[in-house]
Amino acid sequence: MLNVSAKTASNTLFDGPYYLSIAGKLVETQATFEVMNPATGQVLAHAPAATTEQLDEAVAAAKVAFKTWSALSYDEREQYLLAYADALEAHRDELAVLLTLEQGKPLKTMAEPEVDQSISWIRQIAARRIPVEIVEENDSHIVELHHTPLGVVGAITPWNFPVLLALWKVAPALLTGNTMVIKPSPFTPLTTLRFGQIAQSVLPAGVLSIVSGGNELGPQMTAHPDIAKISFTGSTETGKHVIRSAAGTVKRLTLEMGGNDAAIVMPDADWKSVIPQLFWGAIGNSGQWCVGIKRLYIHRAYHQAFVSAFVEYARQQKLGDGLDPEVTVGPVQNKMQFDKVREFLDDIKARGQKIVLGGEVDESRPGYFIPVTVVDNPPENSKIVQQEQFGPIVPIIVYDDVDDVVARANDSPFGLGGSVWGRDTRAAVAVANRLETGMVWVNEMHTQGVDIPFGGHKQSGVGTEGGHEGRLLFTNPKTVLIKK
Ligand code: NAD
């Protein structure tokens, strides 16, 4: 077990106080709020609670900074982003430990990769460009399509991947010439406050500001007259509030929201060999994963053997504090989510559904620990199949007919991701093509990249992040028509 107190003593990034970052300065607040360590249920730190005036100051500074930042060339902004990535890398270990402390995820297998991937994304995105296109040219005129930055972008982020999901927004927004104000989730503000603090030593004042506080800051941002776009990641319910509130100022929106992803294991699948991928696809980050497998459909032919092997693999995992190097499954991030996941367990039990692993919460244990729970073949209309559990419970659901399972997978208001697993790749791809989702993986899980669009269909999202398509959404198309 890592000795946190010894580690904190030698690191400046853990210890409070934490500050807002506004106009290039670290700013104190009168009010603070508690941030919990989900592995202990104890207060980890106090985070600054920004006032409406401080949010306004951050937006005003971003608006001023936009004038000079947007006038820089791509090459100049690339240099700033690379310098920022280097500065983050210098604090990589501390950021990762802080991420585990506030979020709960295992340090080596989840937190460090999240920080590393974020830094790598900044570097890779820094090299991307959106050139001016000539869309028409003839003897009399030429038509150019430019992509101009929007202005101040407001980023609103969730608590499941607080570092990655915020920096996914920062890199393309800044590269394309926008400035940004981030509001992290009140459950996990600390890593964001720290990477914001690091930004102030590298980026021009006002280019990237951080305001933490309660949920009430969200609506203030979505209605703010000087914010041009909201890039939001969170639940579908909150996303609907964002849409309504943003209408008043006709903001651009990118919304990454909830999902209920199905994995379909085909009748011909080499299912034994993919159990680890399926397990981690569902239970990675304790199931708090927007594109996590939330419904695992398997064919009746290998039902019993599959469930036994899946449970066997699950039994090898260790639940506990993410700082313990032997732990592979951490706690649920917060009490609210812990209670929500317990409601799923209560519903499963009340309906007499078959729990083949887990299901019992140790009430005497401090922290928000839910054991990995496997439910064998719950009915299609049950809560655990129909709703997003966002916790370490996986329903394994039996199907007989491929057409039927495709219909069941699509019968959802969500359309975020999905996966199909089979020996015959062409047959698996044919099924993948029928899924009504923004992303489908075939015989692999959760592959991502800076040039791969990431986004949901139906009520899972509007627009995409990642990819050229995602970068375009930080710009306005501007058509310039020139008579020769
Ligand atoms: P949430 O919707 O409760 O909160 C997200 C953010 O919105 C937080 O910063 C919160 O403070 C803020 N917020 C709350 N009320 C607001 C309002 N009225 N206006 C504006 N902002 C407001 O979501 P969460 O519980 O933090 O995250 C879990 C959800 O996020 C899950 O549904 C998950 O599927 C989804 N998610 C989606 C993706 C994706 O890429 N599609 C990625 C991660 C998480």
Residues whose N, C-alpha, C, O or C-beta is under 5 A from the ligand:
A	BS01	NAD	I156 T157 P158 W159 K183 P184 S185 P186 N215 G218 P219 T233 G234 S235 T236 T238 H241 E256 M257 G258 G259 C290 S460
